[in-house]
Amino acid sequence: LSQQVIVPVQHPERALPKVEEWLHYRRTDQEQDIREDQKRMEQAKKLLLSTPLSIAEVSERSGYGNYRVFTKAFKKSEGVTPSQYRRNFLEE
């Protein structure tokens, strides 16, 4: 957790439900972000294999605002760069 939760010293029992609620919503938001990232990555993979679009265009159409961010996320997710992914598929 990057944020600190301050618990009032006089009544810590009042803070516990708030902390649990905050943690629940934080976890839910993170799970939603992960699902959205997975959808964007699936869209990018489809575009890479089914269109002649440039990597920058695939990045843009997949919802990544920045080509470098896309390439880094793709490599982290798939273990290869988008260009390598496309090349590997075409070689098969």
C-alpha positions as CSV (number, residue, x, y, z in Angstrom):
1,L,0.0,0.0,0.0
2,S,1.5,3.3,-1.0
3,Q,-0.9,5.4,1.1
4,Q,-1.0,5.5,4.8
5,V,-4.2,5.1,6.8
6,I,-4.4,7.2,9.9
7,V,-6.4,5.6,12.7
8,P,-7.8,7.9,15.4
9,V,-6.1,6.8,18.7
10,Q,-9.2,7.4,20.8
11,H,-11.5,5.1,18.8
12,P,-9.6,2.7,16.6
13,E,-12.6,0.4,16.3
14,R,-14.4,3.1,14.4
15,A,-11.7,3.2,11.8
16,L,-11.6,-0.5,11.1
17,P,-14.7,-0.7,8.9
18,K,-13.5,2.3,6.9
19,V,-10.1,0.7,6.4
20,E,-11.8,-2.6,5.3
21,E,-14.1,-0.7,2.9
22,W,-11.2,1.3,1.5
23,L,-9.1,-1.9,0.9
24,H,-12.1,-3.6,-0.7
25,Y,-12.6,-0.8,-3.2
26,R,-8.9,-0.5,-3.9
27,R,-8.7,-4.2,-4.6
28,T,-11.8,-4.0,-6.8
29,D,-10.3,-1.1,-8.8
30,Q,-7.1,-3.0,-9.3
31,E,-8.9,-6.1,-10.5
32,Q,-10.9,-4.0,-12.9
33,D,-7.7,-2.3,-14.2
34,I,-6.1,-5.8,-14.7
35,R,-9.2,-7.0,-16.7
36,E,-9.1,-3.8,-18.9
37,D,-5.4,-4.3,-19.5
38,Q,-6.0,-7.9,-20.5
39,K,-8.7,-6.8,-23.0
40,R,-6.5,-4.2,-24.5
41,M,-3.7,-6.7,-24.8
42,E,-6.0,-9.3,-26.5
43,Q,-7.1,-6.6,-28.9
44,A,-3.5,-5.7,-29.7
45,K,-2.6,-9.3,-30.4
46,K,-5.5,-9.7,-32.8
47,L,-4.6,-6.5,-34.6
48,L,-0.9,-7.6,-34.9
49,L,-1.8,-10.9,-36.4
50,S,-4.7,-9.9,-38.6
51,T,-3.8,-6.5,-40.0
52,P,-0.8,-4.8,-41.6
53,L,-1.1,-1.9,-39.2
54,S,2.2,-0.5,-37.8
55,I,3.0,-1.1,-34.2
56,A,2.2,2.5,-33.4
57,E,-1.2,2.2,-35.0
58,V,-1.9,-1.1,-33.1
59,S,-0.9,0.7,-29.9
60,E,-3.3,3.5,-30.6
61,R,-6.2,1.3,-31.6
62,S,-5.7,-0.9,-28.5
63,G,-6.1,2.1,-26.2
64,Y,-2.5,2.7,-25.3
65,G,-1.7,6.4,-25.5
66,N,2.0,5.9,-26.0
67,Y,3.9,3.5,-28.3
68,R,6.7,3.0,-25.8
69,V,4.3,2.2,-22.9
70,F,2.5,-0.3,-25.2
71,T,5.7,-2.0,-26.2
72,K,6.9,-2.3,-22.6
73,A,3.5,-3.6,-21.5
74,F,3.4,-6.1,-24.4
75,K,6.8,-7.4,-23.7
76,K,6.0,-7.8,-20.0
77,S,2.8,-9.6,-20.8
78,E,3.9,-11.8,-23.7
79,G,7.6,-12.1,-23.2
80,V,8.4,-10.6,-26.6
81,T,8.0,-7.2,-28.3
82,P,5.0,-6.7,-30.6
83,S,7.3,-6.9,-33.7
84,Q,8.8,-10.2,-32.5
85,Y,5.3,-11.5,-31.7
86,R,4.1,-10.7,-35.2
87,R,7.3,-12.1,-36.8
88,N,7.1,-15.3,-34.8
89,F,3.5,-15.9,-35.9
90,L,4.3,-15.2,-39.6
91,E,7.2,-17.6,-39.5
92,E,5.1,-20.5,-38.4
